[in-house]
Amino acid sequence: MISCSSKSALLRLGSGCGCRKTTIYPLISILSLSRRHSSTQQQDLVVIGSGPGGYVAAIKAAQLGLKTTCVEKGATLGGTCLNVGCIPSKSLLNNSHFYHMAHSGDLAKRGINMGPVSLDLPKMMKEKSDAVTALTSGIDYLFK
C-alpha cells in the first residue's frame, strides 16, 4: 500500500480520487493498447506499462491471486528498455566490440588468426532484432 503523499501516478481503487490522506493502491495492467482490448470486468490491480518494473509487478500480483491487467502502448511487451533502449544498444555494442577486436589485431595477439575483417551491418542488425524478439517472446510467454 502506498500513501497519498507519494508523487507517483496512482489511483485509488473504488470511488473518488483518494487524495485525502487515505491509502491508495497501485494500478497494474497487461493489455496492449494496439490490440484494442476493452473490458467491463472488475480488476484488483492494473499495471500501466510492461517495462522491467511493470511486467514483474503484474506477474507477481497475478501469482498472489489478484485479478491483474497490464496495459502496454507498444506492440510488444518489455517497454523502452527491451524494445528500443538498453538491450538493443548493448547487443550492438557487444558485436561492435567483437569487430574491433578482430579488426585491430587484438585477436591475433591472442593467437586467433583470420583473414581480412569486414563488417556486415545488416547481419549485425538482424542479430540485434533476433535478441529483442527472443526476450519479448519470453515475457509474452510469462504472461500466459
N, C-alpha and C positions, 0 to 999 in steps of 0.2 A: 504494500500500500504506500502511496505517495501523498504527502500533504499538499494542500492547495498552494503553499508558498513556493513550490517548485516552479521553475521557469519553463519547464518542458510543455509541449503542446499536448496535454492530456485532457480528456473529458470525463466527467463523472457519468457512470452508467446509471440510467434511470432518468428522472426528470430534472430539469434545470441545469444550470452550468456548474453548480457546486463550488462557487467562489467564496463561500462564507466559512473559511477555515474548516471545512468538512474534509473527510477523506475522499480522495479520488482514486480511480483505478486506471492503469494504462490500457490503452486500446490496442488490440492485436488483430491482424487480418492476413489472409492468404489467398486473395483473388487477384488476377491480373486485370487491370482496367481495360487493356486491349482486348481481353476476351469478352468484355461486356456482360459480366455476370451481375445479377442482382438478386437480392433475397429479402423476404419479409420476415425471415425466421429470427428469433432472438439469439444473440451470441453472448457468451460470457466475456469474451475478450476479442478485440480487433487489433491486429498489428499493422501499422502503416509502414510499408517498406520491407523488402526481403533481403536487405543487406546483411552483413555479418551479425549485427545485433538483432535485426528483425526476424530472420528465419530461425535463429537459435531460440528466441523468446517464444515464437509461435509453436515450434515443435515441443519445447518444454511444457508450455501451457497445455497443449493437447495431451501430452503424456500424463499430466497431473489431473486429467479429466475435464478440463474446461472446454466448452464448445467454442472453438477458436477459428477466426478467419484472418488471413493475411492478404493485404492489398499491395500490389506492385504495379507501378505505372509502366514499367518496361515490358518488353515481350518475353524476357527470360528472368528467372529468379537469380538473386545474388547481388543486386544493387550495382552501384557505380564501381565499387572496388573490384568485383569479379568480372564484370562485363566490359568496362572501358578504362578502368583506372589501374590499380595496383597490379593485378595478376597479368593482364596483357603487357604492361610495361616491364615487369620482371621477366616475363618469358622472352621478350625481345632483347632485354639487357643481357640475359644469360647466354642467348645464342650469339649476340654480338661479341661477348667475351670469348666464346669458343673461336669465332672467326679471328679475333685479334690475336689469340694465342697461336693459331695456325699461321696467320699472315706475317706476324712479327718474328717468327722463328723460335718462339718460346717452346713450342712442342719439340722442335728439332734439338734444342738444348737438353731436352729431357729424354732424347733417344727415340722420338716418334718422328720418322721421316715420311714425307709425302711429296707429291708433285706440286704443280702450281695451284695456288689457292684462289678461288673465286667465290663471289657472293651471289647466291640465288635468292633475291629478295622475295619473289612470290612464294617460294617454298618456305622461307622463314615466316612469312605472314600466315601461311596455311598452318604451320605448326602452332603458332600463337592462337589461331582460331580454334584449332582442334583441342588445345589445352583448356580454353574457356568453355567450349562445348561440353567437354568431359566433366568439368567441375559444375557447370549449371545443371547438367543432367543428373549429377549426384544429389544436388539439393532438391531437384524436382522429384527424384525417387524417394527422398526422405519425407516429402510432404504427402506421399500416397499411403 
